Amino acid sequence: MPIIINLDVMLARRKMRLTDLSGRVGITMANLSNLKTAKARAIRFTTLEAICAALDCQPGDLIEYRPSEENAG
């Protein structure tokens, strides 16, 4: 999938664990884990906003588009 979720990168930069983020934003560990491992099929803007506020980052810091080789040509 060409959409890359960099939640683990931002957590490492902020020296924060997934459990800490879960407590701050009120999102279950299971949902955050699905997002972190790119198993989530969608994300609500309110969820994205809460994560960005907790991590002091922009949506583009968390979500990245990398074209796959089949889409690049």
CHARMM internal coordinates of N, CA and C (Angstrom, degrees):
IC EDIT
DIST 1 N 1 CA 1.4468
DIST 1 CA 1 C 1.5165
ANGL 1 N 1 CA 1 C 109.30
DIST 1 C 2 N 1.3045
ANGL 1 CA 1 C 2 N 117.68
DIHE 1 N 1 CA 1 C 2 N 134.14
DIST 2 N 2 CA 1.4581
ANGL 1 C 2 N 2 CA 120.22
DIHE 1 CA 1 C 2 N 2 CA -176.14
DIST 2 CA 2 C 1.5297
ANGL 2 N 2 CA 2 C 114.93
DIHE 1 C 2 N 2 CA 2 C -77.92
DIST 2 C 3 N 1.3287
ANGL 2 CA 2 C 3 N 118.85
DIHE 2 N 2 CA 2 C 3 N -5.18
DIST 3 N 3 CA 1.4600
ANGL 2 C 3 N 3 CA 121.12
DIHE 2 CA 2 C 3 N 3 CA 176.20
DIST 3 CA 3 C 1.5217
ANGL 3 N 3 CA 3 C 108.08
DIHE 2 C 3 N 3 CA 3 C -93.90
DIST 3 C 4 N 1.3197
ANGL 3 CA 3 C 4 N 116.39
DIHE 3 N 3 CA 3 C 4 N 122.64
DIST 4 N 4 CA 1.4560
ANGL 3 C 4 N 4 CA 122.98
DIHE 3 CA 3 C 4 N 4 CA -177.90
DIST 4 CA 4 C 1.5224
ANGL 4 N 4 CA 4 C 108.32
DIHE 3 C 4 N 4 CA 4 C -110.68
DIST 4 C 5 N 1.3303
ANGL 4 CA 4 C 5 N 116.44
DIHE 4 N 4 CA 4 C 5 N 132.01
DIST 5 N 5 CA 1.4573
ANGL 4 C 5 N 5 CA 122.13
DIHE 4 CA 4 C 5 N 5 CA 176.99
DIST 5 CA 5 C 1.5247
ANGL 5 N 5 CA 5 C 108.13
DIHE 4 C 5 N 5 CA 5 C -102.39
DIST 5 C 6 N 1.3096
ANGL 5 CA 5 C 6 N 116.62
DIHE 5 N 5 CA 5 C 6 N 120.67
DIST 6 N 6 CA 1.4640
ANGL 5 C 6 N 6 CA 122.40
DIHE 5 CA 5 C 6 N 6 CA -176.63
DIST 6 CA 6 C 1.5279
ANGL 6 N 6 CA 6 C 112.25
DIHE 5 C 6 N 6 CA 6 C -102.69
DIST 6 C 7 N 1.3186
ANGL 6 CA 6 C 7 N 117.30
DIHE 6 N 6 CA 6 C 7 N 34.80
DIST 7 N 7 CA 1.4612
ANGL 6 C 7 N 7 CA 120.70
DIHE 6 CA 6 C 7 N 7 CA -179.01
DIST 7 CA 7 C 1.5204
ANGL 7 N 7 CA 7 C 111.26
DIHE 6 C 7 N 7 CA 7 C -62.26
DIST 7 C 8 N 1.3206
ANGL 7 CA 7 C 8 N 117.77
DIHE 7 N 7 CA 7 C 8 N -40.96
DIST 8 N 8 CA 1.4628
ANGL 7 C 8 N 8 CA 120.49
DIHE 7 CA 7 C 8 N 8 CA 179.58
DIST 8 CA 8 C 1.5281
ANGL 8 N 8 CA 8 C 111.81
DIHE 7 C 8 N 8 CA 8 C -63.50
DIST 8 C 9 N 1.3131
ANGL 8 CA 8 C 9 N 116.63
DIHE 8 N 8 CA 8 C 9 N -35.60
DIST 9 N 9 CA 1.4704
ANGL 8 C 9 N 9 CA 121.15
DIHE 8 CA 8 C 9 N 9 CA 178.27
DIST 9 CA 9 C 1.5335
ANGL 9 N 9 CA 9 C 110.25
DIHE 8 C 9 N 9 CA 9 C -65.53
DIST 9 C 10 N 1.3420
ANGL 9 CA 9 C 10 N 115.69
DIHE 9 N 9 CA 9 C 10 N -46.02
DIST 10 N 10 CA 1.4662
ANGL 9 C 10 N 10 CA 119.22
DIHE 9 CA 9 C 10 N 10 CA -179.21
DIST 10 CA 10 C 1.5297
ANGL 10 N 10 CA 10 C 111.30
DIHE 9 C 10 N 10 CA 10 C -67.54
DIST 10 C 11 N 1.3246
ANGL 10 CA 10 C 11 N 116.92
DIHE 10 N 10 CA 10 C 11 N -37.22
DIST 11 N 11 CA 1.4685
ANGL 10 C 11 N 11 CA 119.78
DIHE 10 CA 10 C 11 N 11 CA 176.62
DIST 11 CA 11 C 1.5302
ANGL 11 N 11 CA 11 C 109.96
DIHE 10 C 11 N 11 CA 11 C -61.73
DIST 11 C 12 N 1.3113
ANGL 11 CA 11 C 12 N 117.31
DIHE 11 N 11 CA 11 C 12 N -42.92
DIST 12 N 12 CA 1.4664
ANGL 11 C 12 N 12 CA 120.92
DIHE 11 CA 11 C 12 N 12 CA 179.30
DIST 12 CA 12 C 1.5269
ANGL 12 N 12 CA 12 C 111.01
DIHE 11 C 12 N 12 CA 12 C -64.88
DIST 12 C 13 N 1.3144
ANGL 12 CA 12 C 13 N 117.11
DIHE 12 N 12 CA 12 C 13 N -41.82
DIST 13 N 13 CA 1.4751
ANGL 12 C 13 N 13 CA 120.30
DIHE 12 CA 12 C 13 N 13 CA 179.35
DIST 13 CA 13 C 1.5164
ANGL 13 N 13 CA 13 C 111.83
DIHE 12 C 13 N 13 CA 13 C -63.13
DIST 13 C 14 N 1.3248
ANGL 13 CA 13 C 14 N 116.69
DIHE 13 N 13 CA 13 C 14 N -34.19
DIST 14 N 14 CA 1.4662
ANGL 13 C 14 N 14 CA 121.50
DIHE 13 CA 13 C 14 N 14 CA -179.01
DIST 14 CA 14 C 1.5258
ANGL 14 N 14 CA 14 C 112.22
DIHE 13 C 14 N 14 CA 14 C -92.11
DIST 14 C 15 N 1.3467
ANGL 14 CA 14 C 15 N 115.37
DIHE 14 N 14 CA 14 C 15 N 1.57
DIST 15 N 15 CA 1.4642
ANGL 14 C 15 N 15 CA 120.99
DIHE 14 CA 14 C 15 N 15 CA -178.66
DIST 15 CA 15 C 1.5257
ANGL 15 N 15 CA 15 C 110.62
DIHE 14 C 15 N 15 CA 15 C 51.86
DIST 15 C 16 N 1.3289
ANGL 15 CA 15 C 16 N 114.00
DIHE 15 N 15 CA 15 C 16 N 49.64
DIST 16 N 16 CA 1.4552
ANGL 15 C 16 N 16 CA 121.17
DIHE 15 CA 15 C 16 N 16 CA -177.78
DIST 16 CA 16 C 1.5240
ANGL 16 N 16 CA 16 C 108.75
DIHE 15 C 16 N 16 CA 16 C -125.11
DIST 16 C 17 N 1.3212
ANGL 16 CA 16 C 17 N 115.53
DIHE 16 N 16 CA 16 C 17 N 145.36
DIST 17 N 17 CA 1.4540
ANGL 16 C 17 N 17 CA 120.31
DIHE 16 CA 16 C 17 N 17 CA 176.88
DIST 17 CA 17 C 1.5229
ANGL 17 N 17 CA 17 C 109.46
DIHE 16 C 17 N 17 CA 17 C -95.35
DIST 17 C 18 N 1.3193
ANGL 17 CA 17 C 18 N 115.75
DIHE 17 N 17 CA 17 C 18 N 161.62
DIST 18 N 18 CA 1.4528
ANGL 17 C 18 N 18 CA 121.47
DIHE 17 CA 17 C 18 N 18 CA 179.33
DIST 18 CA 18 C 1.5239
ANGL 18 N 18 CA 18 C 110.65
DIHE 17 C 18 N 18 CA 18 C -60.70
DIST 18 C 19 N 1.3184
ANGL 18 CA 18 C 19 N 117.14
DIHE 18 N 18 CA 18 C 19 N -36.37
DIST 19 N 19 CA 1.4665
ANGL 18 C 19 N 19 CA 119.87
DIHE 18 CA 18 C 19 N 19 CA 179.04
DIST 19 CA 19 C 1.5248
ANGL 19 N 19 CA 19 C 111.18
DIHE 18 C 19 N 19 CA 19 C -65.74
DIST 19 C 20 N 1.3283
ANGL 19 CA 19 C 20 N 117.58
DIHE 19 N 19 CA 19 C 20 N -36.73
DIST 20 N 20 CA 1.4631
ANGL 19 C 20 N 20 CA 121.28
DIHE 19 CA 19 C 20 N 20 CA 176.93
DIST 20 CA 20 C 1.5281
ANGL 20 N 20 CA 20 C 110.57
DIHE 19 C 20 N 20 CA 20 C -64.24
DIST 20 C 21 N 1.3239
ANGL 20 CA 20 C 21 N 115.38
DIHE 20 N 20 CA 20 C 21 N -45.05
DIST 21 N 21 CA 1.4646
ANGL 20 C 21 N 21 CA 120.19
DIHE 20 CA 20 C 21 N 21 CA 179.76
DIST 21 CA 21 C 1.5203
ANGL 21 N 21 CA 21 C 110.41
DIHE 20 C 21 N 21 CA 21 C -63.30
DIST 21 C 22 N 1.3120
ANGL 21 CA 21 C 22 N 117.10
DIHE 21 N 21 CA 21 C 22 N -41.16
DIST 22 N 22 CA 1.4639
ANGL 21 C 22 N 22 CA 121.71
DIHE 21 CA 21 C 22 N 22 CA 179.03
DIST 22 CA 22 C 1.5220
ANGL 22 N 22 CA 22 C 110.62
DIHE 21 C 22 N 22 CA 22 C -58.22
DIST 22 C 23 N 1.3060
ANGL 22 CA 22 C 23 N 116.76
DIHE 22 N 22 CA 22 C 23 N -44.48
DIST 23 N 23 CA 1.4589
ANGL 22 C 23 N 23 CA 120.73
DIHE 22 CA 22 C 23 N 23 CA 178.90
DIST 23 CA 23 C 1.5182
ANGL 23 N 23 CA 23 C 113.03
DIHE 22 C 23 N 23 CA 23 C -66.09
DIST 23 C 24 N 1.3036
ANGL 23 CA 23 C 24 N 116.69
DIHE 23 N 23 CA 23 C 24 N -36.89
DIST 24 N 24 CA 1.4706
ANGL 23 C 24 N 24 CA 120.62
DIHE 23 CA 23 C 24 N 24 CA -178.26
DIST 24 CA 24 C 1.5224
ANGL 24 N 24 CA 24 C 113.11
DIHE 23 C 24 N 24 CA 24 C -72.23
DIST 24 C 25 N 1.3184
ANGL 24 CA 24 C 25 N 116.68
DIHE 24 N 24 CA 24 C 25 N -36.30
DIST 25 N 25 CA 1.4652
ANGL 24 C 25 N 25 CA 119.32
DIHE 24 CA 24 C 25 N 25 CA -174.23
DIST 25 CA 25 C 1.5217
ANGL 25 N 25 CA 25 C 113.30
DIHE 24 C 25 N 25 CA 25 C -104.25
DIST 25 C 26 N 1.3299
ANGL 25 CA 25 C 26 N 117.79
DIHE 25 N 25 CA 25 C 26 N -8.12
DIST 26 N 26 CA 1.4479
ANGL 25 C 26 N 26 CA 120.46
DIHE 25 CA 25 C 26 N 26 CA 177.88
DIST 26 CA 26 C 1.5208
ANGL 26 N 26 CA 26 C 114.03
DIHE 25 C 26 N 26 CA 26 C 71.16
DIST 26 C 27 N 1.3149
ANGL 26 CA 26 C 27 N 116.10
DIHE 26 N 26 CA 26 C 27 N 33.06
DIST 27 N 27 CA 1.4606
ANGL 26 C 27 N 27 CA 122.21
DIHE 26 CA 26 C 27 N 27 CA 178.22
DIST 27 CA 27 C 1.5231
ANGL 27 N 27 CA 27 C 107.06
DIHE 26 C 27 N 27 CA 27 C -114.79
DIST 27 C 28 N 1.3238
ANGL 27 CA 27 C 28 N 116.44
DIHE 27 N 27 CA 27 C 28 N 139.46
DIST 28 N 28 CA 1.4607
ANGL 27 C 28 N 28 CA 119.28
DIHE 27 CA 27 C 28 N 28 CA -176.68
DIST 28 CA 28 C 1.5194
ANGL 28 N 28 CA 28 C 111.14
DIHE 27 C 28 N 28 CA 28 C -63.72
DIST 28 C 29 N 1.3227
ANGL 28 CA 28 C 29 N 113.81
DIHE 28 N 28 CA 28 C 29 N 153.77
DIST 29 N 29 CA 1.4609
ANGL 28 C 29 N 29 CA 120.03
DIHE 28 CA 28 C 29 N 29 CA 176.95
DIST 29 CA 29 C 1.5266
ANGL 29 N 29 CA 29 C 110.28
DIHE 28 C 29 N 29 CA 29 C -60.00
DIST 29 C 30 N 1.3156
ANGL 29 CA 29 C 30 N 116.77
DIHE 29 N 29 CA 29 C 30 N -38.20
DIST 30 N 30 CA 1.4677
ANGL 29 C 30 N 30 CA 120.36
DIHE 29 CA 29 C 30 N 30 CA -179.05
DIST 30 CA 30 C 1.5252
ANGL 30 N 30 CA 30 C 111.00
DIHE 29 C 30 N 30 CA 30 C -62.09
DIST 30 C 31 N 1.3230
ANGL 30 CA 30 C 31 N 117.44
DIHE 30 N 30 CA 30 C 31 N -43.98
DIST 31 N 31 CA 1.4647
ANGL 30 C 31 N 31 CA 120.51
DIHE 30 CA 30 C 31 N 31 CA 179.54
DIST 31 CA 31 C 1.5229
ANGL 31 N 31 CA 31 C 111.68
DIHE 30 C 31 N 31 CA 31 C -67.16
DIST 31 C 32 N 1.3196
ANGL 31 CA 31 C 32 N 116.78
DIHE 31 N 31 CA 31 C 32 N -41.34
DIST 32 N 32 CA 1.4650
ANGL 31 C 32 N 32 CA 119.48
DIHE 31 CA 31 C 32 N 32 CA 177.54
DIST 32 CA 32 C 1.5232
ANGL 32 N 32 CA 32 C 111.01
DIHE 31 C 32 N 32 CA 32 C -66.03
DIST 32 C 33 N 1.3151
ANGL 32 CA 32 C 33 N 116.90
DIHE 32 N 32 CA 32 C 33 N -38.42
DIST 33 N 33 CA 1.4532
ANGL 32 C 33 N 33 CA 120.35
DIHE 32 CA 32 C 33 N 33 CA 178.25
DIST 33 CA 33 C 1.5277
ANGL 33 N 33 CA 33 C 110.70
DIHE 32 C 33 N 33 CA 33 C -64.32
DIST 33 C 34 N 1.3226
ANGL 33 CA 33 C 34 N 117.22
DIHE 33 N 33 CA 33 C 34 N -41.11
DIST 34 N 34 CA 1.4694
ANGL 33 C 34 N 34 CA 120.55
DIHE 33 CA 33 C 34 N 34 CA 176.62
DIST 34 CA 34 C 1.5224
ANGL 34 N 34 CA 34 C 110.94
DIHE 33 C 34 N 34 CA 34 C -61.72
DIST 34 C 35 N 1.3148
ANGL 34 CA 34 C 35 N 116.51
DIHE 34 N 34 CA 34 C 35 N -40.02
DIST 35 N 35 CA 1.4597
ANGL 34 C 35 N 35 CA 120.41
DIHE 34 CA 34 C 35 N 35 CA 178.35
DIST 35 CA 35 C 1.5298
ANGL 35 N 35 CA 35 C 110.10
DIHE 34 C 35 N 35 CA 35 C -67.01
DIST 35 C 36 N 1.3104
ANGL 35 CA 35 C 36 N 116.98
DIHE 35 N 35 CA 35 C 36 N -45.07
DIST 36 N 36 CA 1.4678
ANGL 35 C 36 N 36 CA 122.39
DIHE 35 CA 35 C 36 N 36 CA -178.25
DIST 36 CA 36 C 1.5226
ANGL 36 N 36 CA 36 C 111.90
DIHE 35 C 36 N 36 CA 36 C -61.23
DIST 36 C 37 N 1.3268
ANGL 36 CA 36 C 37 N 116.85
DIHE 36 N 36 CA 36 C 37 N -37.85
DIST 37 N 37 CA 1.4643
ANGL 36 C 37 N 37 CA 120.79
DIHE 36 CA 36 C 37 N 37 CA -177.29
DIST 37 CA 37 C 1.5252
ANGL 37 N 37 CA 37 C 112.35
DIHE 36 C 37 N 37 CA 37 C -93.79
DIST 37 C 38 N 1.3167
ANGL 37 CA 37 C 38 N 116.87
DIHE 37 N 37 CA 37 C 38 N 10.23
DIST 38 N 38 CA 1.4683
ANGL 37 C 38 N 38 CA 124.07
DIHE 37 CA 37 C 38 N 38 CA 177.69
DIST 38 CA 38 C 1.5254
ANGL 38 N 38 CA 38 C 112.73
DIHE 37 C 38 N 38 CA 38 C 62.17
DIST 38 C 39 N 1.3241
ANGL 38 CA 38 C 39 N 117.03
DIHE 38 N 38 CA 38 C 39 N 28.71
DIST 39 N 39 CA 1.4577
ANGL 38 C 39 N 39 CA 121.09
DIHE 38 CA 38 C 39 N 39 CA 175.63
DIST 39 CA 39 C 1.5259
ANGL 39 N 39 CA 39 C 111.32
DIHE 38 C 39 N 39 CA 39 C -89.85
DIST 39 C 40 N 1.3214
ANGL 39 CA 39 C 40 N 116.78
DIHE 39 N 39 CA 39 C 40 N -15.44
DIST 40 N 40 CA 1.4674
ANGL 39 C 40 N 40 CA 120.95
DIHE 39 CA 39 C 40 N 40 CA 179.31
DIST 40 CA 40 C 1.5248
ANGL 40 N 40 CA 40 C 109.07
DIHE 39 C 40 N 40 CA 40 C -71.56
DIST 40 C 41 N 1.3001
ANGL 40 CA 40 C 41 N 116.34
DIHE 40 N 40 CA 40 C 41 N 141.41
DIST 41 N 41 CA 1.4628
ANGL 40 C 41 N 41 CA 121.09
DIHE 40 CA 40 C 41 N 41 CA 179.77
DIST 41 CA 41 C 1.5262
ANGL 41 N 41 CA 41 C 111.63
DIHE 40 C 41 N 41 CA 41 C -96.51
DIST 41 C 42 N 1.3314
ANGL 41 CA 41 C 42 N 117.15
DIHE 41 N 41 CA 41 C 42 N -13.27
DIST 42 N 42 CA 1.4658
ANGL 41 C 42 N 42 CA 121.13
DIHE 41 CA 41 C 42 N 42 CA -178.62
DIST 42 CA 42 C 1.5167
ANGL 42 N 42 CA 42 C 108.80
DIHE 41 C 42 N 42 CA 42 C -158.35
DIST 42 C 43 N 1.3202
ANGL 42 CA 42 C 43 N 115.65
DIHE 42 N 42 CA 42 C 43 N 162.57
DIST 43 N 43 CA 1.4594
ANGL 42 C 43 N 43 CA 121.86
DIHE 42 CA 42 C 43 N 43 CA 174.05
DIST 43 CA 43 C 1.5209
ANGL 43 N 43 CA 43 C 107.85
DIHE 42 C 43 N 43 CA 43 C -142.84
DIST 43 C 44 N 1.3111
ANGL 43 CA 43 C 44 N 115.67
DIHE 43 N 43 CA 43 C 44 N 134.56
DIST 44 N 44 CA 1.4631
ANGL 43 C 44 N 44 CA 120.40
DIHE 43 CA 43 C 44 N 44 CA 177.57
DIST 44 CA 44 C 1.5233
ANGL 44 N 44 CA 44 C 109.07
DIHE 43 C 44 N 44 CA 44 C -76.06
DIST 44 C 45 N 1.3249
ANGL 44 CA 44 C 45 N 114.87
DIHE 44 N 44 CA 44 C 45 N 148.44
DIST 45 N 45 CA 1.4609
ANGL 44 C 45 N 45 CA 118.72
DIHE 44 CA 44 C 45 N 45 CA 178.27
DIST 45 CA 45 C 1.5198
ANGL 45 N 45 CA 45 C 111.24
DIHE 44 C 45 N 45 CA 45 C -63.26
DIST 45 C 46 N 1.3236
ANGL 45 CA 45 C 46 N 118.13
DIHE 45 N 45 CA 45 C 46 N -33.65
DIST 46 N 46 CA 1.4669
ANGL 45 C 46 N 46 CA 120.36
DIHE 45 CA 45 C 46 N 46 CA 178.12
DIST 46 CA 46 C 1.5251
ANGL 46 N 46 CA 46 C 110.67
DIHE 45 C 46 N 46 CA 46 C -64.99
DIST 46 C 47 N 1.3236
ANGL 46 CA 46 C 47 N 116.58
DIHE 46 N 46 CA 46 C 47 N -37.14
DIST 47 N 47 CA 1.4657
ANGL 46 C 47 N 47 CA 120.79
DIHE 46 CA 46 C 47 N 47 CA 177.00
DIST 47 CA 47 C 1.5198
ANGL 47 N 47 CA 47 C 110.31
DIHE 46 C 47 N 47 CA 47 C -67.77
DIST 47 C 48 N 1.3184
ANGL 47 CA 47 C 48 N 116.61
DIHE 47 N 47 CA 47 C 48 N -45.12
DIST 48 N 48 CA 1.4595
ANGL 47 C 48 N 48 CA 121.42
DIHE 47 CA 47 C 48 N 48 CA 178.05
DIST 48 CA 48 C 1.5235
ANGL 48 N 48 CA 48 C 110.69
DIHE 47 C 48 N 48 CA 48 C -60.64
DIST 48 C 49 N 1.3169
ANGL 48 CA 48 C 49 N 116.26
DIHE 48 N 48 CA 48 C 49 N -41.91
DIST 49 N 49 CA 1.4653
ANGL 48 C 49 N 49 CA 121.26
DIHE 48 CA 48 C 49 N 49 CA 178.24
DIST 49 CA 49 C 1.5255
ANGL 49 N 49 CA 49 C 111.03
DIHE 48 C 49 N 49 CA 49 C -61.41
DIST 49 C 50 N 1.3315
ANGL 49 CA 49 C 50 N 116.94
DIHE 49 N 49 CA 49 C 50 N -44.79
DIST 50 N 50 CA 1.4619
ANGL 49 C 50 N 50 CA 120.93
DIHE 49 CA 49 C 50 N 50 CA -179.06
DIST 50 CA 50 C 1.5275
ANGL 50 N 50 CA 50 C 111.19
DIHE 49 C 50 N 50 CA 50 C -64.67
DIST 50 C 51 N 1.3161
ANGL 50 CA 50 C 51 N 116.85
DIHE 50 N 50 CA 50 C 51 N -41.27
DIST 51 N 51 CA 1.4689
ANGL 50 C 51 N 51 CA 120.81
DIHE 50 CA 50 C 51 N 51 CA 178.97
DIST 51 CA 51 C 1.5257
ANGL 51 N 51 CA 51 C 110.37
DIHE 50 C 51 N 51 CA 51 C -65.56
DIST 51 C 52 N 1.3298
ANGL 51 CA 51 C 52 N 116.35
DIHE 51 N 51 CA 51 C 52 N -43.98
DIST 52 N 52 CA 1.4691
ANGL 51 C 52 N 52 CA 120.15
DIHE 51 CA 51 C 52 N 52 CA 178.99
DIST 52 CA 52 C 1.5273
ANGL 52 N 52 CA 52 C 111.23
DIHE 51 C 52 N 52 CA 52 C -62.61
DIST 52 C 53 N 1.3212
ANGL 52 CA 52 C 53 N 117.00
DIHE 52 N 52 CA 52 C 53 N -39.66
DIST 53 N 53 CA 1.4671
ANGL 52 C 53 N 53 CA 120.29
DIHE 52 CA 52 C 53 N 53 CA 178.68
DIST 53 CA 53 C 1.5253
ANGL 53 N 53 CA 53 C 110.53
DIHE 52 C 53 N 53 CA 53 C -65.10
DIST 53 C 54 N 1.3256
ANGL 53 CA 53 C 54 N 117.36
DIHE 53 N 53 CA 53 C 54 N -43.79
DIST 54 N 54 CA 1.4604
ANGL 53 C 54 N 54 CA 121.25
DIHE 53 CA 53 C 54 N 54 CA -178.69
DIST 54 CA 54 C 1.5263
ANGL 54 N 54 CA 54 C 112.13
DIHE 53 C 54 N 54 CA 54 C -67.48
DIST 54 C 55 N 1.3224
ANGL 54 CA 54 C 55 N 116.62
DIHE 54 N 54 CA 54 C 55 N -34.65
DIST 55 N 55 CA 1.4697
ANGL 54 C 55 N 55 CA 120.60
DIHE 54 CA 54 C 55 N 55 CA -177.89
DIST 55 CA 55 C 1.5296
ANGL 55 N 55 CA 55 C 112.97
DIHE 54 C 55 N 55 CA 55 C -96.65
DIST 55 C 56 N 1.3325
ANGL 55 CA 55 C 56 N 116.24
DIHE 55 N 55 CA 55 C 56 N -1.35
DIST 56 N 56 CA 1.4660
ANGL 55 C 56 N 56 CA 121.89
DIHE 55 CA 55 C 56 N 56 CA -178.34
DIST 56 CA 56 C 1.5299
ANGL 56 N 56 CA 56 C 110.52
DIHE 55 C 56 N 56 CA 56 C 51.11
DIST 56 C 57 N 1.3423
ANGL 56 CA 56 C 57 N 114.62
DIHE 56 N 56 CA 56 C 57 N 58.15
DIST 57 N 57 CA 1.4556
ANGL 56 C 57 N 57 CA 119.88
DIHE 56 CA 56 C 57 N 57 CA -178.63
DIST 57 CA 57 C 1.5279
ANGL 57 N 57 CA 57 C 110.36
DIHE 56 C 57 N 57 CA 57 C -142.47
DIST 57 C 58 N 1.2983
ANGL 57 CA 57 C 58 N 116.11
DIHE 57 N 57 CA 57 C 58 N 177.18
DIST 58 N 58 CA 1.4533
ANGL 57 C 58 N 58 CA 123.02
DIHE 57 CA 57 C 58 N 58 CA 178.11
DIST 58 CA 58 C 1.5355
ANGL 58 N 58 CA 58 C 109.03
DIHE 57 C 58 N 58 CA 58 C -102.46
DIST 58 C 59 N 1.3419
ANGL 58 CA 58 C 59 N 117.83
DIHE 58 N 58 CA 58 C 59 N 155.99
DIST 59 N 59 CA 1.4656
ANGL 58 C 59 N 59 CA 119.54
DIHE 58 CA 58 C 59 N 59 CA 177.72
DIST 59 CA 59 C 1.5282
ANGL 59 N 59 CA 59 C 113.08
DIHE 58 C 59 N 59 CA 59 C -53.99
DIST 59 C 60 N 1.3099
ANGL 59 CA 59 C 60 N 116.95
DIHE 59 N 59 CA 59 C 60 N -35.83
DIST 60 N 60 CA 1.4618
ANGL 59 C 60 N 60 CA 120.89
DIHE 59 CA 59 C 60 N 60 CA 179.11
DIST 60 CA 60 C 1.5207
ANGL 60 N 60 CA 60 C 113.64
DIHE 59 C 60 N 60 CA 60 C -66.77
DIST 60 C 61 N 1.3376
ANGL 60 CA 60 C 61 N 117.01
DIHE 60 N 60 CA 60 C 61 N -18.77
DIST 61 N 61 CA 1.4605
ANGL 60 C 61 N 61 CA 120.34
DIHE 60 CA 60 C 61 N 61 CA 174.66
DIST 61 CA 61 C 1.5244
ANGL 61 N 61 CA 61 C 110.67
DIHE 60 C 61 N 61 CA 61 C -74.05
DIST 61 C 62 N 1.3279
ANGL 61 CA 61 C 62 N 116.45
DIHE 61 N 61 CA 61 C 62 N -24.99
DIST 62 N 62 CA 1.4598
ANGL 61 C 62 N 62 CA 121.86
DIHE 61 CA 61 C 62 N 62 CA -176.85
DIST 62 CA 62 C 1.5225
ANGL 62 N 62 CA 62 C 113.45
DIHE 61 C 62 N 62 CA 62 C -97.69
DIST 62 C 63 N 1.3218
ANGL 62 CA 62 C 63 N 116.17
DIHE 62 N 62 CA 62 C 63 N -34.58
DIST 63 N 63 CA 1.4597
ANGL 62 C 63 N 63 CA 120.79
DIHE 62 CA 62 C 63 N 63 CA -174.05
DIST 63 CA 63 C 1.5247
ANGL 63 N 63 CA 63 C 109.35
DIHE 62 C 63 N 63 CA 63 C -117.58
DIST 63 C 64 N 1.3125
ANGL 63 CA 63 C 64 N 115.76
DIHE 63 N 63 CA 63 C 64 N 130.12
DIST 64 N 64 CA 1.4612
ANGL 63 C 64 N 64 CA 121.65
DIHE 63 CA 63 C 64 N 64 CA -176.97
DIST 64 CA 64 C 1.5278
ANGL 64 N 64 CA 64 C 109.09
DIHE 63 C 64 N 64 CA 64 C -132.59
DIST 64 C 65 N 1.2985
ANGL 64 CA 64 C 65 N 116.34
DIHE 64 N 64 CA 64 C 65 N 144.83
DIST 65 N 65 CA 1.4648
ANGL 64 C 65 N 65 CA 122.04
DIHE 64 CA 64 C 65 N 65 CA 176.17
DIST 65 CA 65 C 1.5070
ANGL 65 N 65 CA 65 C 108.76
DIHE 64 C 65 N 65 CA 65 C -108.67
DIST 65 C 66 N 1.3346
ANGL 65 CA 65 C 66 N 116.28
DIHE 65 N 65 CA 65 C 66 N 121.83
DIST 66 N 66 CA 1.4673
ANGL 65 C 66 N 66 CA 122.09
DIHE 65 CA 65 C 66 N 66 CA 174.21
DIST 66 CA 66 C 1.5244
ANGL 66 N 66 CA 66 C 107.17
DIHE 65 C 66 N 66 CA 66 C -125.54
DIST 66 C 67 N 1.3086
ANGL 66 CA 66 C 67 N 117.18
DIHE 66 N 66 CA 66 C 67 N 112.51
DIST 67 N 67 CA 1.4687
ANGL 66 C 67 N 67 CA 118.66
DIHE 66 CA 66 C 67 N 67 CA -179.88
DIST 67 CA 67 C 1.5225
ANGL 67 N 67 CA 67 C 110.70
DIHE 66 C 67 N 67 CA 67 C -61.17
DIST 67 C 68 N 1.3165
ANGL 67 CA 67 C 68 N 115.44
DIHE 67 N 67 CA 67 C 68 N 137.96
DIST 68 N 68 CA 1.4542
ANGL 67 C 68 N 68 CA 119.34
DIHE 67 CA 67 C 68 N 68 CA 174.76
DIST 68 CA 68 C 1.5257
ANGL 68 N 68 CA 68 C 108.09
DIHE 67 C 68 N 68 CA 68 C -73.63
DIST 68 C 69 N 1.3041
ANGL 68 CA 68 C 69 N 116.16
DIHE 68 N 68 CA 68 C 69 N 163.20
DIST 69 N 69 CA 1.4732
ANGL 68 C 69 N 69 CA 119.80
DIHE 68 CA 68 C 69 N 69 CA -177.79
DIST 69 CA 69 C 1.5125
ANGL 69 N 69 CA 69 C 111.30
DIHE 68 C 69 N 69 CA 69 C -61.00
DIST 69 C 70 N 1.3299
ANGL 69 CA 69 C 70 N 117.94
DIHE 69 N 69 CA 69 C 70 N -34.55
DIST 70 N 70 CA 1.4590
ANGL 69 C 70 N 70 CA 120.48
DIHE 69 CA 69 C 70 N 70 CA 179.56
DIST 70 CA 70 C 1.5300
ANGL 70 N 70 CA 70 C 111.65
DIHE 69 C 70 N 70 CA 70 C -71.05
DIST 70 C 71 N 1.3405
ANGL 70 CA 70 C 71 N 117.55
DIHE 70 N 70 CA 70 C 71 N -25.07
DIST 71 N 71 CA 1.4548
ANGL 70 C 71 N 71 CA 121.15
DIHE 70 CA 70 C 71 N 71 CA 178.20
DIST 71 CA 71 C 1.5207
ANGL 71 N 71 CA 71 C 113.26
DIHE 70 C 71 N 71 CA 71 C -93.12
DIST 71 C 72 N 1.3215
ANGL 71 CA 71 C 72 N 116.89
DIHE 71 N 71 CA 71 C 72 N -12.53
DIST 72 N 72 CA 1.4507
ANGL 71 C 72 N 72 CA 120.55
DIHE 71 CA 71 C 72 N 72 CA -174.84
DIST 72 CA 72 C 1.5305
ANGL 72 N 72 CA 72 C 113.23
DIHE 71 C 72 N 72 CA 72 C -75.37
DIST 72 C 73 N 1.2892
ANGL 72 CA 72 C 73 N 118.76
DIHE 72 N 72 CA 72 C 73 N -23.70
DIST 73 N 73 CA 1.4477
ANGL 72 C 73 N 73 CA 121.54
DIHE 72 CA 72 C 73 N 73 CA -172.84
DIST 73 CA 73 C 1.4641
ANGL 73 N 73 CA 73 C 112.38
DIHE 72 C 73 N 73 CA 73 C -94.56
END
COOR INIT
IC SEED 1 N 1 CA 1 C
IC BUILD
